[in-house]
Amino acid sequence: MDNQFMKREVLSLETQSRMSRYHSDEEPEAPQQSAPTESYQRRPGLARWLALLFAILTITLGLRFTAFNATYTAGVVSRSSVGEKIINRLNDNLDSYGVSGSPVTTSVAEPFIAQGVERLYGQAVTAIDTTDLATAIKTQAAQTGVTASDKFINRVSQDAQKQTKSTLNASAMMAAMTKVQLARRVNYWLMLASALLAVVTLIYAVGMHHFLGSLGPGLTLGGFLAGVVSIGGFFFAPFAITSTSGLATTLMTTVARSGLSVVIFIGVTEVVLGLLVMLGHRTFRRE
């Protein structure tokens, strides 16, 4: 019995030693490490630079198509007190010819005013389409029993051009418009430079995987800056615009305020659009 007991003990010890050697030969498993996740990096400097470019682009682009555009300016002038004086004089001339009823309206006189504004802006003067003027005169003349021939309409058209030219293209107005022409050129080059820099910046933001992260704050802050600058210009325009002619000062102030009102609206739109982009980017990043 003792011999069998001893054999069992020896076998159990040999088994334990073999198992210990087997387990010691196995390499311990390395603890699993989670893959490092890249955290989102904010780039406020890039967003601020883009906001400045958007603000400049908004102001210059808005003024390019409003205050520095002959067609838009003609519409503003035709609805102003200056345009009202021109229209009244044209209707008085027609009344002296026997055509009463004031057939010349704002829309009829606008092409003639636009031609005068083109001269002020140093642009090529376009030919005037007298179709609306001829229709208005013939309709009103038929009601008063007067025959309006083509020769008569041509004479009225020439008188209208002379009237607008004498009012808008006076020597005092031309002297004041030299500053406006310089401002138009500076505005044009600033618009091109800011547009090109904005495109390059957005391409860089795409390469940095920060397009929406820069576009949203850039639009929001840029629209806000454009709106603030335009509001300041709207209220300080009468003090900033000075001329030897009261007519030139009145016209430039009216046109400038009208253009800045459009820029303010565009700035508010950019703020709303920028907030939407920021909200969409934040939701997308969370998902």
C-alpha positions in Angstrom: 0.0 0.0 0.0 2.8 2.3 0.9 4.5 1.6 -2.4 1.3 2.4 -4.4 0.8 5.6 -2.5 4.3 6.7 -3.1 3.9 6.0 -6.9 0.8 8.1 -7.0 2.6 11.0 -5.3 5.5 10.7 -7.8 3.1 10.7 -10.8 1.2 13.7 -9.5 4.4 15.6 -9.0 5.7 14.8 -12.4 2.3 15.9 -13.9 2.4 19.2 -12.1 6.0 19.8 -13.2 5.1 19.1 -16.8 2.1 21.4 -16.7 4.2 24.2 -15.1 6.8 23.9 -17.9 4.1 23.9 -20.6 2.4 27.0 -19.2 5.8 28.7 -18.7 6.6 28.2 -22.4 3.5 30.0 -23.5 3.8 33.7 -24.0 1.4 35.9 -22.1 -1.2 37.5 -24.1 -0.7 41.3 -24.5 -3.7 43.3 -23.3 -5.8 44.7 -26.2 -5.4 48.4 -26.7 -8.1 50.4 -28.3 -7.1 52.2 -31.5 -6.3 55.8 -30.9 -9.1 58.2 -32.1 -8.2 61.5 -33.7 -9.9 64.3 -31.9 -11.4 67.3 -33.8 -9.1 70.2 -33.9 -10.5 73.7 -34.0 -8.8 76.3 -36.2 -10.2 79.7 -35.1 -7.5 81.6 -37.0 -8.6 80.1 -40.3 -12.2 80.9 -39.6 -11.4 84.5 -38.7 -9.3 85.0 -41.8 -12.2 83.6 -44.0 -14.7 85.8 -42.1 -12.6 88.9 -43.0 -12.5 87.8 -46.7 -16.2 87.1 -46.7 -16.9 90.6 -45.2 -14.9 92.4 -47.8 -16.3 90.3 -50.6 -19.9 90.9 -49.4 -19.5 94.7 -49.3 -17.6 95.0 -52.5 -19.8 92.6 -54.5 -22.9 94.3 -53.1 -21.7 97.8 -54.1 -20.6 96.5 -57.5 -24.2 95.6 -58.4 -25.9 98.4 -56.6 -24.3 101.8 -56.1 -21.6 101.3 -58.7 -24.1 99.9 -61.3 -25.5 102.4 -63.8 -28.9 100.6 -64.2 -29.5 100.3 -60.5 -28.4 103.8 -59.8 -30.7 105.1 -62.5 -33.6 103.4 -60.8 -32.7 105.0 -57.5 -32.3 108.4 -59.1 -35.5 108.2 -61.0 -37.4 107.6 -57.7 -35.6 110.4 -55.9 -36.4 114.1 -55.8 -33.9 114.7 -58.6 -35.6 112.2 -60.9 -38.9 113.7 -60.0 -37.7 117.2 -61.2 -36.5 115.7 -64.5 -39.8 113.9 -65.0 -41.8 117.0 -64.2 -39.8 119.1 -66.7 -40.3 116.5 -69.4 -44.0 116.5 -68.8 -44.1 120.3 -68.9 -42.4 120.2 -72.3 -45.0 117.8 -73.6 -47.8 119.9 -72.2 -46.4 122.9 -74.2 -46.7 120.7 -77.3 -50.3 119.9 -76.5 -49.8 116.5 -74.9 -51.2 116.8 -71.3 -51.7 114.1 -68.7 -48.0 113.6 -67.7 -47.3 110.6 -69.9 -43.7 110.4 -68.8 -43.4 108.2 -65.7 -40.5 106.8 -63.7 -40.1 103.7 -65.9 -40.2 105.8 -69.1 -37.6 108.3 -67.8 -35.3 105.6 -66.3 -33.4 104.8 -69.6 -32.6 108.5 -70.1 -31.4 108.8 -66.6 -29.3 105.6 -67.0 -27.5 107.2 -69.9 -26.6 110.2 -67.8 -25.4 108.0 -65.0 -23.2 106.1 -67.5 -21.5 109.3 -68.4 -20.9 110.0 -64.8 -19.4 106.6 -64.2 -17.2 106.9 -67.2 -18.8 104.0 -68.9 -19.7 103.5 -72.6 -23.0 105.3 -73.3 -25.6 102.8 -74.6 -28.3 103.8 -77.1 -31.8 104.5 -75.6 -34.8 102.4 -76.5 -37.6 104.9 -77.0 -40.3 102.3 -77.4 -41.8 103.0 -73.9 -41.6 106.7 -74.5 -43.3 106.5 -77.9 -46.1 104.2 -76.6 -46.8 106.6 -73.6 -46.9 109.7 -75.8 -49.0 108.1 -78.5 -51.5 106.7 -76.0 -51.8 110.0 -74.2 -51.9 112.1 -77.4 -54.8 110.0 -78.8 -56.8 110.7 -75.6 -56.2 114.5 -76.1 -56.9 114.5 -79.8 -53.3 115.2 -80.8 -51.4 113.2 -83.5 -48.0 112.1 -82.3 -45.8 111.5 -85.4 -42.4 109.8 -85.3 -40.7 113.1 -85.9 -42.5 114.5 -82.9 -41.4 111.6 -80.7 -37.8 111.9 -81.9 -37.8 115.5 -80.9 -39.2 114.7 -77.5 -36.6 112.0 -77.0 -33.8 114.4 -77.9 -35.3 117.0 -75.4 -35.3 114.3 -72.7 -31.7 113.4 -73.3 -30.7 117.1 -73.2 -32.7 117.5 -70.0 -31.1 114.6 -68.2 -27.6 115.6 -69.5 -27.9 119.2 -68.3 -29.1 118.0 -64.8 -26.8 115.0 -64.2 -23.8 115.9 -66.3 -23.2 119.4 -65.0 -19.6 120.5 -64.3 -20.1 120.2 -60.5 -21.5 116.7 -60.9 -18.6 115.6 -63.2 -16.1 117.0 -60.7 -17.7 115.0 -57.9 -17.9 111.9 -60.0 -14.2 111.6 -60.4 -14.0 110.4 -56.8 -16.8 107.9 -57.6 -15.0 106.5 -60.6 -11.9 106.0 -58.4 -14.0 104.3 -55.8 -15.5 102.0 -58.4 -12.0 100.9 -59.6 -10.8 100.3 -56.0 -14.0 98.4 -55.2 -13.5 96.2 -58.3 -9.9 95.2 -57.4 -10.8 94.6 -53.8 -13.7 92.4 -54.9 -11.4 90.3 -57.2 -8.6 90.0 -54.6 -11.0 88.9 -51.8 -12.8 86.4 -54.1 -9.5 84.8 -55.1 -8.1 84.6 -51.6 -11.4 83.2 -50.3 -11.2 80.4 -53.0 -7.6 79.6 -52.1 -8.5 79.6 -48.3 -11.4 77.2 -48.9 -9.2 74.9 -50.9 -6.7 74.9 -48.1 -9.5 74.2 -45.6 -10.5 71.2 -47.7 -6.9 69.8 -47.5 -7.0 70.3 -43.8 -10.3 68.5 -43.5 -11.8 71.7 -42.0 -14.0 73.0 -44.8 -17.4 73.1 -43.0 -15.6 73.9 -39.8 -14.3 77.1 -41.4 -17.1 77.9 -43.8 -19.8 78.1 -41.1 -18.0 80.5 -38.7 -16.6 82.4 -41.7 -20.1 83.1 -43.1 -21.5 84.0 -39.8 -18.8 86.3 -38.6 -18.2 87.7 -42.1 -21.9 88.5 -42.6 -22.0 90.1 -39.2 -19.0 92.3 -39.9 -20.4 93.3 -43.3 -23.7 94.3 -41.7 -22.0 96.3 -39.0 -19.8 98.2 -41.4 -22.8 98.8 -43.8 -25.0 100.1 -40.9 -22.2 102.5 -39.9 -21.8 103.6 -43.5 -25.5 104.1 -43.9 -25.7 106.6 -40.9 -22.4 108.3 -41.6 -22.8 108.6 -45.4 -24.1 112.3 -45.3 -21.0 113.3 -43.3 -18.5 111.3 -45.4 -19.8 112.4 -48.8 -19.0 116.1 -49.4 -19.1 118.0 -52.7 -19.3 121.5 -53.9 -22.7 120.7 -55.4 -25.7 120.1 -53.2 -27.2 118.1 -56.0 -24.2 115.8 -56.2 -24.1 115.3 -52.5 -27.8 114.4 -52.4 -27.6 112.0 -55.3 -24.4 110.2 -53.9 -25.9 110.0 -50.4 -29.2 108.5 -51.7 -27.5 106.0 -54.0 -24.9 105.0 -51.3 -27.6 104.4 -48.7 -29.7 102.3 -51.1 -26.7 100.2 -52.0 -25.7 99.7 -48.3 -29.2 98.7 -47.5 -28.8 95.8 -49.9 -25.5 94.9 -48.4 -27.0 94.8 -44.9 -29.7 92.4 -46.2 -27.0 90.2 -47.7 -25.0 90.2 -44.5 -28.1 89.1 -42.5 -28.6 86.3 -45.0 -25.0 85.2 -44.6 -25.3 85.0 -40.8 -28.4 82.8 -41.1 -26.7 80.6 -43.7 -23.5 80.4 -41.6 -25.5 79.3 -38.5 -27.2 76.6 -40.5 -23.8 75.3 -41.8 -22.4 75.3 -38.2 -25.4 73.4 -36.9 -25.2 70.8 -39.7 -21.4 70.4 -39.2 -21.9 69.9 -35.5 -24.6 67.3 -36.0 -22.6 65.5 -38.6 -19.5 65.4 -36.4 -21.4 63.9 -33.5 -22.7 61.2 -35.7 
